Each structure stands twice: as C-alpha cells, then as structure tokens.
Amino acid sequence: MSDVSIVIPAYNEEGAIAETVEAIRAALQTTPYAQAEIVVVDDGSHDKTGDIAKTIGVTYVRNPHNIGYGMSLKRGISAAANDTIVITDADQTYPADKIATLLDIYFRDGFDMVVGARTGEHYRESILKSPLRKILRFLVEFTAGRKVPDINSGMRVFSRQAVMEHFPRLCDTFSFTTSMTLAYMMTGRFVAYHQIAYHERIGSSKVRLFRDSLRTLQYIVEAITFYNPLKIFILLSACLFLGGFILLVTAMLTQLNIAYVLGLGSWLSSVFVFCIGLLAVLLKQILKQR
C-alpha cells in the first residue's frame, strides 16, 4: 500500500534526521506501507538538516526562515502526494515501529484519526510540567466530553483532505496537535488512542515550557469559543458561583461586610456570564445558518 505520506517537521535536527528516516524505512520494509512517501519539512534550520535531507531520497520542503511546528506541518501536509498522512518528529522520540500499527488501526477500524498516546520514563511529568498538563488536559476533556490520554502527541494518522478543512483554525506553532485534537472531537470525528513508548530525544528540545503552555491555553480557549462557546462560559460561571459561595460562608463566619458584598457580586456575575454564553451560542447558530 503506497498511498501513505509521512510528514516530518525538522528544525536544527542534523544529528537525527537521517537516522529517523532510516528507522522509518526499516520499520515499514516488511509492511504494506513500504513505499510510503516521506516528506521532510526543514523549518529554516541553521545547521545541516536541509543538506542531509536533500541526500536521503525524501520529498523536501524548506521554509525560508523558522515559522513554527504547526505551519511546517501544514506545508508538509499540503505538499504530500497521498491522502493518508502520518506525522512524527525528527528527533527519534516516537517509535518508528509503531507507525504500521497506527496505520493498521486507521484502515481497519474506520477512525478519522489514530493517535499514539505516549508512555514510558521519558514521558514522565516533571514538577513543572505536571500541573500545566493537568490544567490543559482538564480543559480539553471538559470541552470534548471524553477522556483524552494524550492531548498533544506528535505521532498520529489522519486524512489530508479532512485536516485541511480545519487549517484556518489550527495553531501554526507548538499547539497544532492540541488544536487538531479539539477540532476533530468537536466536529464529531472519531479519534482512537494507542499506547506507544516515548523515547529519549536526540539533540535539545525546541519546546519552551511556559511560553508554549500559554500559547496552548490560548488556542484551547479559542477552540472552545469557536466550537462550543457555552462550555467556556459555563466553566467561568461555575468558578464565579463557587467563589461567591466561599465568600458568603466567610462572611457568615467572620461578619465581614466586604466578603458578603463580594460574594453577592460573584453570584450576580456568574448569572451575567452564563447569559453571555447563551448569547454566544445564539450568535454561533446565526453565523452557521448564514
């Protein structure tokens, strides 16, 4: 089966890009996907990533300067010759031998997207990452209404035609896969997760934890507002209501008038925010009809 394209974004990955491509070809050699196209997107690298990619028999796409993970994937997907797309990273963190497994699930079971859910010691959550991931995962699961084992895994299989419909609303940077997860789930597409071992990367990470987490949070909120605006307003309204309840209890125990006033104000604000959510839903329906 040759109608598969594997898209690999690469930024300053001279130490790993050739090994990554070789590992993918070796893993697929005895599978129906042995003739899969491999697309390497050089995201304005300053090292020899591009020079190496040009010599290893791949479809080569170069960004004149660094424009980000998400935009590189969009360019690679657009340049791919086939409809079935696999994305993976260039640093060998994702297991090449699981690509065929994810493709088998995709073709056999009829899912719109199959995602490799990362496991293993190299995916352990650090003290800094753990609370951030939990917050982001809560928002995604709250919005989607289902468990999401891995909100931003970079190894997944999907249709080129289907994902390009969502391009205008998908993040151009690190949060591409998170926004893609939400886009698929909020539009009724079927998404499956299959556990994969996450390996130690070759080279240094390009992720900036605080900056990229804030961007991810931004795109999650934007996706919620676009696909199901009432969800975000319900969450805000619930927080205000809970805060008001705590303040009123505090006022009863301490006799502080300011706590009483703030508590009532929080309750009134929660009603106001919920009403804005209803208006947002109405506006979305009007725009959809038009």
CORMOGI-V104512 format. One record per residue. PSI is psi in radians with two decimals (* if undefined). NEAR is the number of other ideal C-beta (glycine too) atoms within 10 Angstrom. D_LAST is the distance of its C-alpha to the last C-alpha in Angstrom with 2 decimals. Layout:
# CORMOGI-V104512
[[PSI,NEAR,D_LAST] [PSI,NEAR,D_LAST]]
This chain:
# CORMOGI-V104512
[[2.05,13,41.80] [-0.02,12,40.77] [0.85,12,36.97] [2.36,27,36.71] [2.34,22,36.22] [2.06,28,37.40] [2.21,25,35.92] [1.86,27,38.18] [2.45,28,37.29] [2.23,24,40.56] [1.95,22,41.60] [0.97,20,45.37] [0.67,29,46.24] [-0.47,18,49.32] [-0.12,17,51.31] [-0.34,21,49.04] [-0.76,28,46.80] [-0.74,17,49.47] [-0.64,15,50.52] [-0.83,24,46.95] [-0.75,22,46.37] [-0.71,12,49.83] [-0.67,18,49.21] [-0.80,23,45.99] [-0.71,17,47.79] [-0.70,11,50.75] [-0.53,18,48.65] [-0.07,22,46.80] [-0.68,9,49.91] [0.31,9,50.82] [2.97,16,47.30] [-0.11,14,45.03] [0.39,22,43.08] [-0.48,14,46.04] [0.33,10,44.44] [2.44,23,41.27] [2.43,18,40.09] [2.14,23,40.51] [2.11,27,38.38] [2.18,27,39.73] [1.91,26,37.62] [1.89,27,40.03] [1.07,26,38.20] [0.69,16,40.48] [2.59,21,43.58] [-0.09,11,46.73] [-2.65,14,49.11] [0.29,13,49.90] [-0.85,24,46.84] [-0.74,20,45.60] [-0.72,11,49.09] [-0.77,21,49.61] [-0.59,28,46.26] [-0.33,13,47.08] [0.01,9,50.30] [0.31,15,49.21] [0.67,10,47.33] [2.89,20,43.71] [2.09,17,40.60] [2.23,16,40.68] [2.28,20,37.81] [2.31,17,38.73] [2.28,19,36.79] [-0.52,7,38.75] [2.97,8,38.64] [2.07,16,37.64] [-0.06,17,33.85] [2.74,21,33.57] [-0.85,24,33.48] [-0.79,23,29.76] [-0.60,20,29.36] [-0.72,27,32.53] [-0.72,27,31.15] [-0.75,22,27.98] [-0.69,19,30.31] [-0.72,25,32.63] [-0.73,19,30.02] [-0.59,13,28.61] [-0.22,15,32.22] [2.57,21,33.19] [-0.27,12,34.25] [2.81,17,33.32] [-0.61,13,30.33] [2.08,20,32.14] [2.36,25,32.39] [2.31,30,34.89] [2.52,24,34.91] [2.99,27,38.05] [2.88,18,39.92] [0.00,30,42.79] [0.18,24,45.21] [0.40,21,46.26] [-0.49,22,45.00] [2.40,27,43.14] [2.06,19,45.42] [-0.52,21,45.19] [-0.06,14,46.77] [-0.11,17,43.75] [-0.79,25,41.33] [-0.66,19,42.57] [-0.81,17,42.26] [-0.69,23,38.60] [-0.70,22,37.96] [-0.79,16,39.90] [-0.74,16,37.78] [-0.84,22,34.55] [-0.60,16,35.71] [-0.73,9,37.62] [-0.08,10,35.38] [0.40,9,31.90] [2.66,19,30.39] [-0.44,18,27.42] [2.42,23,29.41] [2.22,24,33.04] [2.39,27,34.19] [1.95,26,37.78] [2.04,18,38.49] [2.45,21,41.24] [3.02,14,44.59] [2.95,14,48.09] [-0.49,9,50.14] [-0.07,12,48.30] [0.17,16,45.06] [2.49,10,46.77] [2.18,11,45.01] [3.03,9,46.98] [-0.62,6,47.53] [-0.73,11,44.88] [-0.60,14,42.30] [-0.94,11,42.61] [-0.62,11,41.02] [-0.79,18,38.20] [-0.66,17,37.39] [-0.72,11,37.59] [-0.83,14,35.12] [-0.71,19,32.60] [-0.70,18,33.20] [-0.80,12,32.80] [-0.76,22,29.37] [-0.80,22,28.22] [-0.66,15,29.82] [-0.72,14,28.53] [-0.80,22,24.93] [-0.41,21,25.36] [0.47,10,27.55] [2.85,9,30.25] [2.41,9,33.26] [1.75,22,32.80] [-0.59,15,36.26] [1.88,23,35.42] [-0.38,23,32.20] [0.58,21,32.94] [2.42,22,35.32] [0.16,22,35.45] [1.99,25,36.50] [2.80,27,33.84] [2.39,27,32.85] [3.07,23,29.39] [2.33,16,27.60] [-0.81,16,26.94] [-0.73,10,23.94] [-0.77,16,22.36] [-0.53,22,23.09] [-0.38,14,21.88] [-0.48,11,18.27] [-0.06,16,18.83] [-0.77,16,20.86] [-0.38,6,18.60] [0.12,15,18.86] [2.48,22,22.51] [2.50,24,25.39] [-0.10,18,27.53] [-2.52,17,30.69] [-0.52,21,32.62] [0.23,29,29.74] [-0.87,24,28.07] [-0.58,22,29.32] [-0.81,27,28.44] [-0.55,25,24.80] [-0.73,27,24.85] [-0.84,25,26.37] [-0.74,27,23.67] [-0.75,21,20.83] [-0.78,22,22.53] [-0.62,22,23.42] [-0.15,17,20.14] [0.31,12,18.32] [0.33,7,21.05] [2.71,16,23.27] [2.19,12,27.02] [2.27,18,29.21] [2.64,17,33.03] [2.39,19,35.66] [2.23,18,39.16] [2.38,13,41.84] [2.68,23,43.31] [2.28,16,46.13] [2.23,22,45.19] [2.90,17,47.93] [2.35,10,49.40] [2.71,17,47.80] [2.23,15,49.74] [-2.99,16,49.60] [2.62,9,47.96] [2.49,9,44.57] [-0.02,18,41.83] [2.33,11,40.04] [1.87,11,40.40] [-1.01,12,40.20] [-0.83,9,39.19] [-0.84,11,36.90] [-0.55,17,35.10] [-0.70,20,34.84] [-0.71,12,33.14] [-0.69,19,30.65] [-0.79,26,30.05] [-0.72,16,29.54] [-0.81,13,27.04] [-0.50,21,24.90] [-0.80,25,25.26] [-0.72,14,23.99] [-0.71,16,21.06] [-0.74,28,20.24] [-0.79,22,20.64] [-0.61,15,18.37] [-0.83,14,15.57] [-0.66,17,16.13] [1.30,19,17.68] [-0.52,19,18.04] [-0.52,18,20.07] [-0.85,19,22.80] [-0.60,21,23.78] [-0.58,22,23.85] [-0.73,16,25.93] [-0.80,18,28.28] [-0.72,16,28.72] [-0.70,21,29.21] [-0.69,13,31.77] [-0.74,13,33.63] [-0.71,20,33.89] [-0.78,17,35.07] [-0.75,12,37.63] [-0.71,17,38.79] [-0.69,19,39.23] [-0.77,14,41.23] [-0.72,14,43.49] [-0.68,21,44.05] [-0.67,17,44.94] [-0.73,12,47.37] [-0.71,16,48.85] [-0.68,18,49.26] [-0.63,12,51.10] [-0.54,9,53.43] [-0.19,11,54.13] [0.48,9,53.73] [2.08,13,51.69] [-0.60,9,49.72] [-0.64,11,47.37] [-0.66,18,46.30] [-0.79,16,45.69] [-0.79,12,43.55] [-0.63,18,41.53] [-0.82,20,41.09] [-0.68,14,39.71] [-0.67,14,37.48] [-0.70,19,36.10] [-0.76,18,35.40] [-0.69,12,33.60] [-0.63,16,31.59] [-0.67,22,30.64] [-0.74,12,29.19] [-0.79,12,27.32] [-0.72,19,25.86] [-0.70,17,24.80] [-0.66,12,22.99] [-0.66,15,21.12] [-0.73,19,20.14] [-0.68,12,18.75] [-0.65,12,16.67] [-0.71,16,15.44] [-0.77,15,14.42] [-0.76,11,12.60] [-0.71,11,10.73] [-0.73,16,9.96] [-0.68,10,8.68] [-0.79,9,6.39] [-0.64,8,5.12] [-0.71,7,5.41] [-0.63,6,3.78] [*,5,0.00]]
